[in-house]
Amino acid sequence: MFSTTDYDKLRLIMEESPEKKELLTRLLESHRMEVSTISHEIRNPLTLVYSTLQLIEAQHPEVRSIRHWDSMRQDIEYMNQLLAELSSYNNGEKLTLTSSDTTVFLRTLVLSFASSLMDTKIEFTSRIAPNLPALLIDSVKIRQTLLNLLRNAQDAVSSRTDSQNAVSSPRDSYHPSIRLDAEYMNHAVTISITDNGVGIDAGELTTIFDPFVTHKKGGTGLGLAIAKRIVSAHGGSIYAESTPGEGSSFMIILPVQQDA
């Protein structure tokens, strides 16, 4: 598995000559096909096993009392998630580009995420500049990236809520909040997602975009790596700022193409 740094180095080598670019492009494509094939071949029987477990559980609810039954089912769920995210990471640079109305795209995303928070106490706000320029993007993958960041923010504020409840009195009020901002400046659209959750330690910030690095229970360590690959494939950049115990901000900068 190539790291994000490895791909950056390969891109620099590709720029040295057309011959190197052609050779490395072939090698990378071969690597992607192998990973996709392996992932697909594993996921098929794994999905069948999981479906069988669900069927057994539905017909014989008593099996849930069997020792390790739940942990076995959770392990299979995790493996399925890992393989799905591995496939997403592997195909992160394959884009289907279309010109998108950025303002409409973001407002639709905001409404979708807001509806998922209806049964929570999380305050979600947005500030999307009007008349943002159109972007030439793979809207499915950019949506995937933004939703992943928003869900991470939700996990961060939920974790802080749990820790506050464990040590604080009812008078110590904590109001979980997430905010999405979007603006146009310097020929690019900047999208920021900010939360007042648990925050990230400074030492962890340097590696959070590397594959298989996770500090979240049950995480695969691929979510942010996928986000970085997708954003980089658009010619953009992604970075994070955080203060432990106060919250985090993730910024995505997407360049506006002349023909967008």
N, C-alpha and C positions, 0 to 999 in steps of 0.2 A: 504494500500500500504506500503510495507516494504521499508525503506530507505537503502542506500548503507551501512551505519553503521550497521543497523540491520542484513543485510546479512553477514557482516564480523563477527559479534558476533555469529550468528548461525553456521557459519563454525567452529569457535573455540569450540563451544559446541559439534559439531559433532565429533571432534577429540578426545573427552574425552572417548568415548566408542562406540563399534559397535551398541549397542542397541539404544543409543541416536541418532546416525547417521541414523539408519533405520527409527525411529519414525519421526524425523524431515524431512527426505527426503519425507516420505509419506505426511506430513502436507504441505510441500512446493509444492509438485506436485498437491495436492488438491487445494491449493490456486491459482496456475497457471491456472488450468483447469477452475476454477470459473471465474477468470478475463478474460480469453480467450473467454469463453462462453458469458459473459455479453457484452464484446466488440463486438463480432460477431453479437449478437442479436440486438445491437443498430446500428451498421454500415449498416446492410442490409436495413432497412427502410430509414435511413438517405441518403444512396446512391440513393435510389429510388426517394426521395424528391428532391435531387439535380439534378438528371437527368431530372425530370419533369420541374424544374425551367429553365434548359438549353433549353429544348424543347419549352417552352412557350416563352422564350426570342428570340429564333431563328425564331419562327413564328410571334411573335408580338414584334418587337424591341422597340416599344413605351413604353413598360412596364418599361424600364430602367429609364424613367423619373418619375416613381412613387416614392414617398418619402420612404426612407429606403429600397428600392429594393436591391441596391448594398450592403448595410450593412448586409441585411439578407442573401444574397448569400455568402458573405465573412464569416459570422458567421458559416454557414453550412460547408464551406471549412475548416475552422479552426477546427470544431468538428471532421470532417473526418480525418484531419491530427493528431489531438490529439489521436483519437482512434487507428489509425494506429501505432503511436509511442508507445502508451500504450501496444499494442500487441507485438511490437518489444522489449520493455523493459521487458515485462513479460517472453518472450522466449529467452532473452539474453544469458542464460546459457546453452541452448540446442544447442550443436555444432555437425556439421558433419565434422569430421577432415580428412584431406588428406595432404599428403606431397606435398608442393608447392615449386617451384623454386622461391625463394624470389626475386632475381634480375629481372627475367622476369615479375613476378607479379607486382612489383613496377613500372617498366618501362611502362607496359601497363596502369597502373593506371595514371601515370604522363601524358601520351599521351592523355588519355581520358579527364582529367581535363584541360589540356592545350588547347584542341580544344574548350572547353566551354568558354574560355576567349578570343577567337579570335576577338570578336567585342568590347573588352574593352581595356583600357589603362594600365591594370595591368601587371606588369612584373612577370612572373613565371619561376623560375629556379629550378633545382634539381641537387643533387649530391649523386648518389647511388654507393656505393662501389662495385667494380666488384667481382664476385664470392662469393656473400653472401651465407652462408649455408642455406640449405633447412629448412623450418619451417613446423611443423605439426599444421595446422590451419584450421579453417573454413574460406575458402577464401572469401565466399560471405559476411560473417559478418565482417571480417577484412576490406574488401573493403568498406563496408557500413560505418564503423567507420572512416576510413581515408578520405573518401569523405565528411563526415559530418564535420570533422575538417578543411578540405580545403575550404568548402563552408562557414564555420564560419569565416575563415581568409579572404575570399572574402568579406563577409559582413563588417568585421572590417575595411578593407582598403577603401571600398566604403563609409562607414560612415565618415571616416576621410576626404576623398575627398570632400564629400558634405559640411562638416563643414569648410574645408579650403577654398572652393569656396565662402562660405558665408561671410567670414571675411577677406580674403586675396586679395591682388592685383595680377594681372597676373604674376608679377615678382617673387612672392613668390611661387616657384615651389615645388610641392610635387609629388614624383614619387611612386605610390603604388606598393608594391612588396610582393611576397609570395615565400618562398623557402622550398623545401622538401629535407631533408638529411636522409641517411640511412647508418649505419655502424655496424660492428660486433665487440663486445668487451665483455669480461667477460662472455662468454658462452651465449650471448644474442644478438639479433638484436635490435638496437635502431633506431626508426624512429621519426624524429623531423619535425614539421611544424611550420615555423616562418613567421610572418607578421610584417609590420610596420604600423599597423592600429591604432585604437583609444586606444587600451590597456584596461586593466581591473584593477579596484581599488583593493588595497590590501585586503580590508575587504570582497570583493566579491569572491576572490580566494578560500577562505576556504569552500565555499558552492556551487561552480559552478557544482560539480559533483553530487549534491543531486537532487532527483526527484522533478520536478515542480518548480525548482528555475531558473528563467530566468531574464536577464537584457536586453533582445533584444525584440524590439517591434514585436508583432505577434508570438513570440516564445512559444512553449509549455512547455519548461523547462525539456524536457526529452532527448534531443539529446545527451548531455554530460553524462547524467546518463546511457543511453543505451551504450555509448562508454565504460564507466568504467565497466559495467557489462560484456560486451563482452570480453574486455581485461583481466579482472580478471578471467573469466572462462577459459582463455588460460593459466592461471598461471602467467600472466604478470602484469604490472603496468602502470599507466598513471598519469601524473602530468603536471602542468602548471606553467609558469613563465611569469610575465608581468610587464610593466612599463606604467602607464597611459600616453597617448599622444605620446608614442613611439612604442608600439607594444607588441605582445605576442608570446610565444613559447609553443607548446604542444608536449610532449615527450611520446612515447609509447615504452615500453621495453617488448619484447617477448622472452622468453627463448627458446634456441635451444634444442630440445629433442634428446636423444641419438639415437632413432630409426627414426628420421625425415629424 
